[in-house]
Amino acid sequence: MANVAARELRNETRSVLERVESGESVTITVAGRPVATLEPIQSRAEFTPRADFVRAVLDRQADPALAAELRDLSPDTTADLQPL
């Protein structure tokens, strides 16, 4: 990870951002002390195959006991409300 002084960032913003865009992480320093990190944004796939999604989400399901407890705390529904 490269260090870039705040003054260099101010004077050469475009070139520093081009370095980050190309994949480099840059630590911004003030008086030699690191104060921030610029990192490339990780791109996400626009489509996730179903099998990958299920594998990623399956172990993060809501706790069934929590769902039951929430139903007990608020047993009423809004199904009987009339639209305004």
ChimeraX attribute file (.defattr): number of C-alpha atoms within 10 A of each C-alpha:
attribute: neighborCount
match mode: 1-to-1
recipient: residues
	/A:1	10
	/A:2	10
	/A:3	15
	/A:4	19
	/A:5	18
	/A:6	19
	/A:7	13
	/A:8	13
	/A:9	15
	/A:10	10
	/A:11	11
	/A:12	12
	/A:13	12
	/A:14	11
	/A:15	12
	/A:16	19
	/A:17	18
	/A:18	12
	/A:19	16
	/A:20	16
	/A:21	14
	/A:22	10
	/A:23	13
	/A:24	15
	/A:25	18
	/A:26	20
	/A:27	17
	/A:28	20
	/A:29	18
	/A:30	12
	/A:31	9
	/A:32	11
	/A:33	11
	/A:34	14
	/A:35	12
	/A:36	13
	/A:37	14
	/A:38	17
	/A:39	16
	/A:40	15
	/A:41	9
	/A:42	7
	/A:43	6
	/A:44	7
	/A:45	6
	/A:46	5
	/A:47	7
	/A:48	10
	/A:49	7
	/A:50	9
	/A:51	8
	/A:52	10
	/A:53	11
	/A:54	12
	/A:55	10
	/A:56	10
	/A:57	9
	/A:58	10
	/A:59	8
	/A:60	9
	/A:61	7
	/A:62	9
	/A:63	9
	/A:64	9
	/A:65	9
	/A:66	10
	/A:67	11
	/A:68	11
	/A:69	12
	/A:70	11
	/A:71	12
	/A:72	10
	/A:73	9
	/A:74	8
	/A:75	9
	/A:76	9
	/A:77	8
	/A:78	6
	/A:79	6
	/A:80	7
	/A:81	7
	/A:82	6
	/A:83	4
	/A:84	3
